[in-house]
Amino acid sequence: MERLTKPRENASYYVEEAVLRHEPHGYSGEAVDRLAIFENVYEHLLENQAEIVKELESAETGR
């Protein structure tokens, strides 16, 4: 996967205008789409982690 973010000297990042479009209510483009996918996966992982913890606690108390 090719990175869309580019590092700056001050440890922050930027994206080039080619992957970001300004629209009336915010921004869109490839950078935004990929960030949304990452955030969705991250939320899904956190939900799954919480479910696993509940299942393990339930299995421990069921002994």
PDB file of N, H, CA, C and O in Angstrom:
ATOM      1  N   MET A   1       0.844  -1.177   0.000  1.00  0.00           N
ATOM      2  CA  MET A   1       0.000   0.000   0.000  1.00  0.00           C
ATOM      3  C   MET A   1       0.889   1.240   0.000  1.00  0.00           C
ATOM      4  O   MET A   1       1.806   1.367   0.811  1.00  0.00           O
ATOM      5  N   GLU A   2       0.608   2.121  -0.897  1.00  0.00           N
ATOM      6  H   GLU A   2      -0.137   2.018  -1.556  1.00  0.00           H
ATOM      7  CA  GLU A   2       1.347   3.374  -0.945  1.00  0.00           C
ATOM      8  C   GLU A   2       0.759   4.342   0.073  1.00  0.00           C
ATOM      9  O   GLU A   2      -0.456   4.531   0.128  1.00  0.00           O
ATOM     10  N   ARG A   3       1.613   4.947   0.870  1.00  0.00           N
ATOM     11  H   ARG A   3       2.600   4.793   0.825  1.00  0.00           H
ATOM     12  CA  ARG A   3       1.152   5.908   1.875  1.00  0.00           C
ATOM     13  C   ARG A   3       0.636   7.162   1.207  1.00  0.00           C
ATOM     14  O   ARG A   3       1.173   7.609   0.193  1.00  0.00           O
ATOM     15  N   LEU A   4      -0.407   7.722   1.781  1.00  0.00           N
ATOM     16  H   LEU A   4      -0.843   7.359   2.604  1.00  0.00           H
ATOM     17  CA  LEU A   4      -0.919   9.012   1.318  1.00  0.00           C
ATOM     18  C   LEU A   4      -0.374  10.151   2.160  1.00  0.00           C
ATOM     19  O   LEU A   4      -0.286  11.286   1.692  1.00  0.00           O
ATOM     20  N   THR A   5      -0.008   9.854   3.403  1.00  0.00           N
ATOM     21  H   THR A   5      -0.080   8.932   3.783  1.00  0.00           H
ATOM     22  CA  THR A   5       0.515  10.897   4.278  1.00  0.00           C
ATOM     23  C   THR A   5       2.013  11.026   4.089  1.00  0.00           C
ATOM     24  O   THR A   5       2.719  10.039   3.883  1.00  0.00           O
ATOM     25  N   LYS A   6       2.480  12.251   4.161  1.00  0.00           N
ATOM     26  H   LYS A   6       1.907  13.053   4.328  1.00  0.00           H
ATOM     27  CA  LYS A   6       3.904  12.553   4.015  1.00  0.00           C
ATOM     28  C   LYS A   6       4.384  13.183   5.318  1.00  0.00           C
ATOM     29  O   LYS A   6       3.715  14.065   5.856  1.00  0.00           O
ATOM     30  N   PRO A   7       5.533  12.745   5.833  1.00  0.00           N
ATOM     31  CA  PRO A   7       6.016  13.306   7.103  1.00  0.00           C
ATOM     32  C   PRO A   7       6.625  14.698   6.923  1.00  0.00           C
ATOM     33  O   PRO A   7       7.207  15.013   5.885  1.00  0.00           O
ATOM     34  N   ARG A   8       6.475  15.509   7.950  1.00  0.00           N
ATOM     35  H   ARG A   8       6.002  15.253   8.794  1.00  0.00           H
ATOM     36  CA  ARG A   8       7.137  16.814   8.022  1.00  0.00           C
ATOM     37  C   ARG A   8       8.255  16.711   9.047  1.00  0.00           C
ATOM     38  O   ARG A   8       8.345  15.725   9.778  1.00  0.00           O
ATOM     39  N   GLU A   9       9.089  17.706   9.099  1.00  0.00           N
ATOM     40  H   GLU A   9       9.016  18.507   8.504  1.00  0.00           H
ATOM     41  CA  GLU A   9      10.209  17.695  10.037  1.00  0.00           C
ATOM     42  C   GLU A   9       9.759  17.781  11.488  1.00  0.00           C
ATOM     43  O   GLU A   9      10.482  17.323  12.374  1.00  0.00           O
ATOM     44  N   ASN A  10       8.584  18.355  11.764  1.00  0.00           N
ATOM     45  H   ASN A  10       7.997  18.727  11.045  1.00  0.00           H
ATOM     46  CA  ASN A  10       8.110  18.535  13.136  1.00  0.00           C
ATOM     47  C   ASN A  10       7.253  17.370  13.626  1.00  0.00           C
ATOM     48  O   ASN A  10       6.503  17.518  14.592  1.00  0.00           O
ATOM     49  N   ALA A  11       7.356  16.228  12.978  1.00  0.00           N
ATOM     50  H   ALA A  11       7.964  16.108  12.193  1.00  0.00           H
ATOM     51  CA  ALA A  11       6.659  14.993  13.358  1.00  0.00           C
ATOM     52  C   ALA A  11       5.159  15.026  13.056  1.00  0.00           C
ATOM     53  O   ALA A  11       4.430  14.138  13.498  1.00  0.00           O
ATOM     54  N   SER A  12       4.687  16.017  12.321  1.00  0.00           N
ATOM     55  H   SER A  12       5.279  16.739  11.961  1.00  0.00           H
ATOM     56  CA  SER A  12       3.300  16.003  11.864  1.00  0.00           C
ATOM     57  C   SER A  12       3.285  15.488  10.425  1.00  0.00           C
ATOM     58  O   SER A  12       4.335  15.208   9.847  1.00  0.00           O
ATOM     59  N   TYR A  13       2.101  15.369   9.861  1.00  0.00           N
ATOM     60  H   TYR A  13       1.248  15.596  10.331  1.00  0.00           H
ATOM     61  CA  TYR A  13       1.964  14.811   8.512  1.00  0.00           C
ATOM     62  C   TYR A  13       1.072  15.694   7.666  1.00  0.00           C
ATOM     63  O   TYR A  13       0.335  16.527   8.194  1.00  0.00           O
ATOM     64  N   TYR A  14       1.133  15.518   6.367  1.00  0.00           N
ATOM     65  H   TYR A  14       1.731  14.840   5.938  1.00  0.00           H
ATOM     66  CA  TYR A  14       0.265  16.218   5.440  1.00  0.00           C
ATOM     67  C   TYR A  14      -0.084  15.285   4.287  1.00  0.00           C
ATOM     68  O   TYR A  14       0.573  14.265   4.081  1.00  0.00           O
ATOM     69  N   VAL A  15      -1.126  15.643   3.535  1.00  0.00           N
ATOM     70  H   VAL A  15      -1.660  16.472   3.702  1.00  0.00           H
ATOM     71  CA  VAL A  15      -1.474  14.928   2.317  1.00  0.00           C
ATOM     72  C   VAL A  15      -1.443  15.922   1.168  1.00  0.00           C
ATOM     73  O   VAL A  15      -1.700  17.112   1.346  1.00  0.00           O
ATOM     74  N   GLU A  16      -1.127  15.413  -0.005  1.00  0.00           N
ATOM     75  H   GLU A  16      -0.919  14.446  -0.150  1.00  0.00           H
ATOM     76  CA  GLU A  16      -1.091  16.269  -1.180  1.00  0.00           C
ATOM     77  C   GLU A  16      -2.508  16.567  -1.653  1.00  0.00           C
ATOM     78  O   GLU A  16      -3.424  15.779  -1.414  1.00  0.00           O
ATOM     79  N   GLU A  17      -2.688  17.686  -2.313  1.00  0.00           N
ATOM     80  H   GLU A  17      -1.944  18.326  -2.507  1.00  0.00           H
ATOM     81  CA  GLU A  17      -4.011  18.100  -2.769  1.00  0.00           C
ATOM     82  C   GLU A  17      -4.648  17.111  -3.726  1.00  0.00           C
ATOM     83  O   GLU A  17      -5.873  17.069  -3.837  1.00  0.00           O
ATOM     84  N   ALA A  18      -3.847  16.314  -4.419  1.00  0.00           N
ATOM     85  H   ALA A  18      -2.851  16.348  -4.329  1.00  0.00           H
ATOM     86  CA  ALA A  18      -4.386  15.368  -5.392  1.00  0.00           C
ATOM     87  C   ALA A  18      -5.272  14.303  -4.746  1.00  0.00           C
ATOM     88  O   ALA A  18      -6.132  13.740  -5.422  1.00  0.00           O
ATOM     89  N   VAL A  19      -5.085  14.011  -3.457  1.00  0.00           N
ATOM     90  H   VAL A  19      -4.386  14.468  -2.908  1.00  0.00           H
ATOM     91  CA  VAL A  19      -5.869  12.968  -2.786  1.00  0.00           C
ATOM     92  C   VAL A  19      -6.876  13.545  -1.803  1.00  0.00           C
ATOM     93  O   VAL A  19      -7.447  12.816  -0.992  1.00  0.00           O
ATOM     94  N   LEU A  20      -7.095  14.864  -1.875  1.00  0.00           N
ATOM     95  H   LEU A  20      -6.632  15.456  -2.534  1.00  0.00           H
ATOM     96  CA  LEU A  20      -8.007  15.532  -0.951  1.00  0.00           C
ATOM     97  C   LEU A  20      -8.756  16.623  -1.713  1.00  0.00           C
ATOM     98  O   LEU A  20      -8.147  17.417  -2.430  1.00  0.00           O
ATOM     99  N   ARG A  21     -10.075  16.656  -1.554  1.00  0.00           N
ATOM    100  H   ARG A  21     -10.569  16.011  -0.972  1.00  0.00           H
ATOM    101  CA  ARG A  21     -10.893  17.676  -2.212  1.00  0.00           C
ATOM    102  C   ARG A  21     -11.695  18.442  -1.162  1.00  0.00           C
ATOM    103  O   ARG A  21     -12.324  17.842  -0.291  1.00  0.00           O
ATOM    104  N   HIS A  22     -11.668  19.757  -1.252  1.00  0.00           N
ATOM    105  H   HIS A  22     -11.157  20.245  -1.960  1.00  0.00           H
ATOM    106  CA  HIS A  22     -12.472  20.591  -0.367  1.00  0.00           C
ATOM    107  C   HIS A  22     -13.880  20.651  -0.935  1.00  0.00           C
ATOM    108  O   HIS A  22     -14.072  20.925  -2.120  1.00  0.00           O
ATOM    109  N   GLU A  23     -14.864  20.394  -0.080  1.00  0.00           N
ATOM    110  H   GLU A  23     -14.709  20.171   0.883  1.00  0.00           H
ATOM    111  CA  GLU A  23     -16.266  20.447  -0.469  1.00  0.00           C
ATOM    112  C   GLU A  23     -16.992  21.385   0.490  1.00  0.00           C
ATOM    113  O   GLU A  23     -16.414  21.782   1.501  1.00  0.00           O
ATOM    114  N   PRO A  24     -18.234  21.749   0.205  1.00  0.00           N
ATOM    115  CA  PRO A  24     -18.952  22.722   1.049  1.00  0.00           C
ATOM    116  C   PRO A  24     -18.993  22.356   2.538  1.00  0.00           C
ATOM    117  O   PRO A  24     -18.942  23.248   3.385  1.00  0.00           O
ATOM    118  N   HIS A  25     -19.085  21.065   2.873  1.00  0.00           N
ATOM    119  H   HIS A  25     -19.127  20.341   2.185  1.00  0.00           H
ATOM    120  CA  HIS A  25     -19.226  20.677   4.287  1.00  0.00           C
ATOM    121  C   HIS A  25     -18.019  19.926   4.827  1.00  0.00           C
ATOM    122  O   HIS A  25     -18.126  19.253   5.852  1.00  0.00           O
ATOM    123  N   GLY A  26     -16.887  20.024   4.170  1.00  0.00           N
ATOM    124  H   GLY A  26     -16.800  20.571   3.337  1.00  0.00           H
ATOM    125  CA  GLY A  26     -15.697  19.330   4.651  1.00  0.00           C
ATOM    126  C   GLY A  26     -14.796  18.917   3.507  1.00  0.00           C
ATOM    127  O   GLY A  26     -14.608  19.659   2.543  1.00  0.00           O
ATOM    128  N   TYR A  27     -14.243  17.725   3.627  1.00  0.00           N
ATOM    129  H   TYR A  27     -14.395  17.122   4.410  1.00  0.00           H
ATOM    130  CA  TYR A  27     -13.297  17.233   2.637  1.00  0.00           C
ATOM    131  C   TYR A  27     -13.683  15.823   2.195  1.00  0.00           C
ATOM    132  O   TYR A  27     -14.362  15.095   2.919  1.00  0.00           O
ATOM    133  N   SER A  28     -13.241  15.456   1.000  1.00  0.00           N
ATOM    134  H   SER A  28     -12.689  16.047   0.412  1.00  0.00           H
ATOM    135  CA  SER A  28     -13.425  14.105   0.500  1.00  0.00           C
ATOM    136  C   SER A  28     -12.207  13.749  -0.329  1.00  0.00           C
ATOM    137  O   SER A  28     -11.286  14.551  -0.477  1.00  0.00           O
ATOM    138  N   GLY A  29     -12.210  12.551  -0.864  1.00  0.00           N
ATOM    139  H   GLY A  29     -12.958  11.899  -0.744  1.00  0.00           H
ATOM    140  CA  GLY A  29     -11.099  12.121  -1.695  1.00  0.00           C
ATOM    141  C   GLY A  29     -10.491  10.833  -1.170  1.00  0.00           C
ATOM    142  O   GLY A  29     -10.962  10.267  -0.184  1.00  0.00           O
ATOM    143  N   GLU A  30      -9.447  10.379  -1.835  1.00  0.00           N
ATOM    144  H   GLU A  30      -9.065  10.839  -2.636  1.00  0.00           H
ATOM    145  CA  GLU A  30      -8.829   9.100  -1.488  1.00  0.00           C
ATOM    146  C   GLU A  30      -8.325   9.070  -0.050  1.00  0.00           C
ATOM    147  O   GLU A  30      -8.481   8.063   0.640  1.00  0.00           O
ATOM    148  N   ALA A  31      -7.723  10.159   0.405  1.00  0.00           N
ATOM    149  H   ALA A  31      -7.596  10.977  -0.155  1.00  0.00           H
ATOM    150  CA  ALA A  31      -7.200  10.192   1.782  1.00  0.00           C
ATOM    151  C   ALA A  31      -8.325  10.019   2.792  1.00  0.00           C
ATOM    152  O   ALA A  31      -8.173   9.278   3.764  1.00  0.00           O
ATOM    153  N   VAL A  32      -9.443  10.685   2.579  1.00  0.00           N
ATOM    154  H   VAL A  32      -9.567  11.286   1.790  1.00  0.00           H
ATOM    155  CA  VAL A  32     -10.586  10.594   3.490  1.00  0.00           C
ATOM    156  C   VAL A  32     -11.193   9.199   3.438  1.00  0.00           C
ATOM    157  O   VAL A  32     -11.535   8.628   4.473  1.00  0.00           O
ATOM    158  N   ASP A  33     -11.328   8.650   2.232  1.00  0.00           N
ATOM    159  H   ASP A  33     -11.051   9.114   1.391  1.00  0.00           H
ATOM    160  CA  ASP A  33     -11.880   7.307   2.087  1.00  0.00           C
ATOM    161  C   ASP A  33     -11.042   6.274   2.824  1.00  0.00           C
ATOM    162  O   ASP A  33     -11.580   5.403   3.508  1.00  0.00           O
ATOM    163  N   ARG A  34      -9.719   6.373   2.684  1.00  0.00           N
ATOM    164  H   ARG A  34      -9.282   7.081   2.129  1.00  0.00           H
ATOM    165  CA  ARG A  34      -8.848   5.397   3.347  1.00  0.00           C
ATOM    166  C   ARG A  34      -8.854   5.573   4.858  1.00  0.00           C
ATOM    167  O   ARG A  34      -8.792   4.588   5.594  1.00  0.00           O
ATOM    168  N   LEU A  35      -8.928   6.811   5.329  1.00  0.00           N
ATOM    169  H   LEU A  35      -8.978   7.611   4.731  1.00  0.00           H
ATOM    170  CA  LEU A  35      -9.035   7.046   6.769  1.00  0.00           C
ATOM    171  C   LEU A  35     -10.334   6.449   7.303  1.00  0.00           C
ATOM    172  O   LEU A  35     -10.342   5.838   8.371  1.00  0.00           O
ATOM    173  N   ALA A  36     -11.431   6.622   6.565  1.00  0.00           N
ATOM    174  H   ALA A  36     -11.424   7.118   5.697  1.00  0.00           H
ATOM    175  CA  ALA A  36     -12.719   6.066   7.001  1.00  0.00           C
ATOM    176  C   ALA A  36     -12.655   4.549   7.096  1.00  0.00           C
ATOM    177  O   ALA A  36     -13.177   3.968   8.048  1.00  0.00           O
ATOM    178  N   ILE A  37     -12.025   3.901   6.128  1.00  0.00           N
ATOM    179  H   ILE A  37     -11.601   4.373   5.354  1.00  0.00           H
ATOM    180  CA  ILE A  37     -11.882   2.445   6.171  1.00  0.00           C
ATOM    181  C   ILE A  37     -11.074   2.033   7.397  1.00  0.00           C
ATOM    182  O   ILE A  37     -11.440   1.091   8.099  1.00  0.00           O
ATOM    183  N   PHE A  38      -9.974   2.741   7.653  1.00  0.00           N
ATOM    184  H   PHE A  38      -9.676   3.507   7.082  1.00  0.00           H
ATOM    185  CA  PHE A  38      -9.150   2.432   8.822  1.00  0.00           C
ATOM    186  C   PHE A  38      -9.960   2.591  10.107  1.00  0.00           C
ATOM    187  O   PHE A  38      -9.915   1.728  10.984  1.00  0.00           O
ATOM    188  N   GLU A  39     -10.703   3.698  10.217  1.00  0.00           N
ATOM    189  H   GLU A  39     -10.740   4.399   9.505  1.00  0.00           H
ATOM    190  CA  GLU A  39     -11.498   3.929  11.426  1.00  0.00           C
ATOM    191  C   GLU A  39     -12.566   2.851  11.600  1.00  0.00           C
ATOM    192  O   GLU A  39     -12.818   2.416  12.723  1.00  0.00           O
ATOM    193  N   ASN A  40     -13.191   2.416  10.516  1.00  0.00           N
ATOM    194  H   ASN A  40     -12.986   2.770   9.603  1.00  0.00           H
ATOM    195  CA  ASN A  40     -14.186   1.347  10.603  1.00  0.00           C
ATOM    196  C   ASN A  40     -13.558   0.050  11.097  1.00  0.00           C
ATOM    197  O   ASN A  40     -14.122  -0.625  11.957  1.00  0.00           O
ATOM    198  N   VAL A  41     -12.401  -0.297  10.560  1.00  0.00           N
ATOM    199  H   VAL A  41     -11.943   0.251   9.860  1.00  0.00           H
ATOM    200  CA  VAL A  41     -11.708  -1.520  10.981  1.00  0.00           C
ATOM    201  C   VAL A  41     -11.310  -1.407  12.451  1.00  0.00           C
ATOM    202  O   VAL A  41     -11.471  -2.360  13.213  1.00  0.00           O
ATOM    203  N   TYR A  42     -10.797  -0.255  12.847  1.00  0.00           N
ATOM    204  H   TYR A  42     -10.666   0.520  12.228  1.00  0.00           H
ATOM    205  CA  TYR A  42     -10.383  -0.044  14.236  1.00  0.00           C
ATOM    206  C   TYR A  42     -11.569  -0.208  15.190  1.00  0.00           C
ATOM    207  O   TYR A  42     -11.454  -0.890  16.208  1.00  0.00           O
ATOM    208  N   GLU A  43     -12.707   0.414  14.865  1.00  0.00           N
ATOM    209  H   GLU A  43     -12.800   0.968  14.037  1.00  0.00           H
ATOM    210  CA  GLU A  43     -13.899   0.273  15.705  1.00  0.00           C
ATOM    211  C   GLU A  43     -14.346  -1.178  15.786  1.00  0.00           C
ATOM    212  O   GLU A  43     -14.722  -1.656  16.856  1.00  0.00           O
ATOM    213  N   HIS A  44     -14.307  -1.879  14.662  1.00  0.00           N
ATOM    214  H   HIS A  44     -14.002  -1.490  13.792  1.00  0.00           H
ATOM    215  CA  HIS A  44     -14.692  -3.290  14.637  1.00  0.00           C
ATOM    216  C   HIS A  44     -13.769  -4.122  15.531  1.00  0.00           C
ATOM    217  O   HIS A  44     -14.231  -5.001  16.258  1.00  0.00           O
ATOM    218  N   LEU A  45     -12.476  -3.843  15.476  1.00  0.00           N
ATOM    219  H   LEU A  45     -12.100  -3.129  14.885  1.00  0.00           H
ATOM    220  CA  LEU A  45     -11.527  -4.567  16.332  1.00  0.00           C
ATOM    221  C   LEU A  45     -11.802  -4.311  17.809  1.00  0.00           C
ATOM    222  O   LEU A  45     -11.749  -5.237  18.619  1.00  0.00           O
ATOM    223  N   LEU A  46     -12.093  -3.071  18.163  1.00  0.00           N
ATOM    224  H   LEU A  46     -12.136  -2.319  17.506  1.00  0.00           H
ATOM    225  CA  LEU A  46     -12.398  -2.757  19.563  1.00  0.00           C
ATOM    226  C   LEU A  46     -13.668  -3.470  20.023  1.00  0.00           C
ATOM    227  O   LEU A  46     -13.725  -3.984  21.140  1.00  0.00           O
ATOM    228  N   GLU A  47     -14.685  -3.500  19.158  1.00  0.00           N
ATOM    229  H   GLU A  47     -14.637  -3.082  18.251  1.00  0.00           H
ATOM    230  CA  GLU A  47     -15.926  -4.209  19.502  1.00  0.00           C
ATOM    231  C   GLU A  47     -15.660  -5.698  19.698  1.00  0.00           C
ATOM    232  O   GLU A  47     -16.150  -6.303  20.652  1.00  0.00           O
ATOM    233  N   ASN A  48     -14.889  -6.278  18.801  1.00  0.00           N
ATOM    234  H   ASN A  48     -14.491  -5.787  18.026  1.00  0.00           H
ATOM    235  CA  ASN A  48     -14.561  -7.703  18.920  1.00  0.00           C
ATOM    236  C   ASN A  48     -13.760  -7.980  20.182  1.00  0.00           C
ATOM    237  O   ASN A  48     -13.978  -8.993  20.847  1.00  0.00           O
ATOM    238  N   GLN A  49     -12.841  -7.094  20.513  1.00  0.00           N
ATOM    239  H   GLN A  49     -12.664  -6.271  19.973  1.00  0.00           H
ATOM    240  CA  GLN A  49     -12.040  -7.267  21.721  1.00  0.00           C
ATOM    241  C   GLN A  49     -12.938  -7.261  22.960  1.00  0.00           C
ATOM    242  O   GLN A  49     -12.754  -8.074  23.866  1.00  0.00           O
ATOM    243  N   ALA A  50     -13.898  -6.354  22.999  1.00  0.00           N
ATOM    244  H   ALA A  50     -14.048  -5.694  22.263  1.00  0.00           H
ATOM    245  CA  ALA A  50     -14.820  -6.292  24.133  1.00  0.00           C
ATOM    246  C   ALA A  50     -15.647  -7.568  24.225  1.00  0.00           C
ATOM    247  O   ALA A  50     -15.881  -8.072  25.323  1.00  0.00           O
ATOM    248  N   GLU A  51     -16.087  -8.091  23.100  1.00  0.00           N
ATOM    249  H   GLU A  51     -15.897  -7.681  22.208  1.00  0.00           H
ATOM    250  CA  GLU A  51     -16.855  -9.336  23.088  1.00  0.00           C
ATOM    251  C   GLU A  51     -16.014 -10.512  23.579  1.00  0.00           C
ATOM    252  O   GLU A  51     -16.505 -11.361  24.323  1.00  0.00           O
ATOM    253  N   ILE A  52     -14.762 -10.561  23.167  1.00  0.00           N
ATOM    254  H   ILE A  52     -14.364  -9.871  22.563  1.00  0.00           H
ATOM    255  CA  ILE A  52     -13.869 -11.651  23.596  1.00  0.00           C
ATOM    256  C   ILE A  52     -13.671 -11.604  25.100  1.00  0.00           C
ATOM    257  O   ILE A  52     -13.677 -12.639  25.766  1.00  0.00           O
ATOM    258  N   VAL A  53     -13.493 -10.393  25.636  1.00  0.00           N
ATOM    259  H   VAL A  53     -13.488  -9.553  25.095  1.00  0.00           H
ATOM    260  CA  VAL A  53     -13.324 -10.250  27.090  1.00  0.00           C
ATOM    261  C   VAL A  53     -14.569 -10.773  27.808  1.00  0.00           C
ATOM    262  O   VAL A  53     -14.460 -11.504  28.792  1.00  0.00           O
ATOM    263  N   LYS A  54     -15.751 -10.397  27.315  1.00  0.00           N
ATOM    264  H   LYS A  54     -15.840  -9.803  26.516  1.00  0.00           H
ATOM    265  CA  LYS A  54     -16.998 -10.877  27.932  1.00  0.00           C
ATOM    266  C   LYS A  54     -17.092 -12.398  27.869  1.00  0.00           C
ATOM    267  O   LYS A  54     -17.481 -13.037  28.847  1.00  0.00           O
ATOM    268  N   GLU A  55     -16.739 -12.980  26.727  1.00  0.00           N
ATOM    269  H   GLU A  55     -16.423 -12.461  25.932  1.00  0.00           H
ATOM    270  CA  GLU A  55     -16.798 -14.429  26.580  1.00  0.00           C
ATOM    271  C   GLU A  55     -15.821 -15.126  27.522  1.00  0.00           C
ATOM    272  O   GLU A  55     -16.152 -16.156  28.108  1.00  0.00           O
ATOM    273  N   LEU A  56     -14.638 -14.578  27.668  1.00  0.00           N
ATOM    274  H   LEU A  56     -14.369 -13.741  27.191  1.00  0.00           H
ATOM    275  CA  LEU A  56     -13.653 -15.192  28.574  1.00  0.00           C
ATOM    276  C   LEU A  56     -14.107 -15.082  30.024  1.00  0.00           C
ATOM    277  O   LEU A  56     -13.965 -16.030  30.795  1.00  0.00           O
ATOM    278  N   GLU A  57     -14.653 -13.927  30.395  1.00  0.00           N
ATOM    279  H   GLU A  57     -14.768 -13.156  29.768  1.00  0.00           H
ATOM    280  CA  GLU A  57     -15.157 -13.765  31.764  1.00  0.00           C
ATOM    281  C   GLU A  57     -16.311 -14.724  32.022  1.00  0.00           C
ATOM    282  O   GLU A  57     -16.410 -15.305  33.103  1.00  0.00           O
ATOM    283  N   SER A  58     -17.167 -14.889  31.049  1.00  0.00           N
ATOM    284  H   SER A  58     -17.087 -14.417  30.171  1.00  0.00           H
ATOM    285  CA  SER A  58     -18.299 -15.807  31.194  1.00  0.00           C
ATOM    286  C   SER A  58     -17.811 -17.246  31.319  1.00  0.00           C
ATOM    287  O   SER A  58     -18.351 -18.019  32.110  1.00  0.00           O
ATOM    288  N   ALA A  59     -16.806 -17.604  30.551  1.00  0.00           N
ATOM    289  H   ALA A  59     -16.367 -16.977  29.908  1.00  0.00           H
ATOM    290  CA  ALA A  59     -16.251 -18.966  30.603  1.00  0.00           C
ATOM    291  C   ALA A  59     -15.593 -19.217  31.961  1.00  0.00           C
ATOM    292  O   ALA A  59     -15.683 -20.321  32.496  1.00  0.00           O
ATOM    293  N   GLU A  60     -14.934 -18.202  32.519  1.00  0.00           N
ATOM    294  H   GLU A  60     -14.861 -17.305  32.083  1.00  0.00           H
ATOM    295  CA  GLU A  60     -14.276 -18.362  33.825  1.00  0.00           C
ATOM    296  C   GLU A  60     -15.295 -18.549  34.932  1.00  0.00           C
ATOM    297  O   GLU A  60     -15.088 -19.374  35.822  1.00  0.00           O
ATOM    298  N   THR A  61     -16.395 -17.800  34.899  1.00  0.00           N
ATOM    299  H   THR A  61     -16.563 -17.130  34.176  1.00  0.00           H
ATOM    300  CA  THR A  61     -17.390 -17.900  35.955  1.00  0.00           C
ATOM    301  C   THR A  61     -18.248 -19.153  35.796  1.00  0.00           C
ATOM    302  O   THR A  61     -18.903 -19.578  36.747  1.00  0.00           O
ATOM    303  N   GLY A  62     -18.249 -19.738  34.621  1.00  0.00           N
ATOM    304  H   GLY A  62     -17.716 -19.392  33.849  1.00  0.00           H
ATOM    305  CA  GLY A  62     -19.034 -20.938  34.374  1.00  0.00           C
ATOM    306  C   GLY A  62     -18.356 -22.205  34.829  1.00  0.00           C
ATOM    307  O   GLY A  62     -18.955 -23.278  34.760  1.00  0.00           O
ATOM    308  N   ARG A  63     -17.144 -22.117  35.284  1.00  0.00           N
ATOM    309  H   ARG A  63     -16.657 -21.246  35.340  1.00  0.00           H
ATOM    310  CA  ARG A  63     -16.411 -23.315  35.716  1.00  0.00           C
ATOM    311  C   ARG A  63     -16.898 -23.832  37.027  1.00  0.00           C
ATOM    312  O   ARG A  63     -16.383 -24.833  37.525  1.00  0.00           O
TER     313      ARG A  63
END
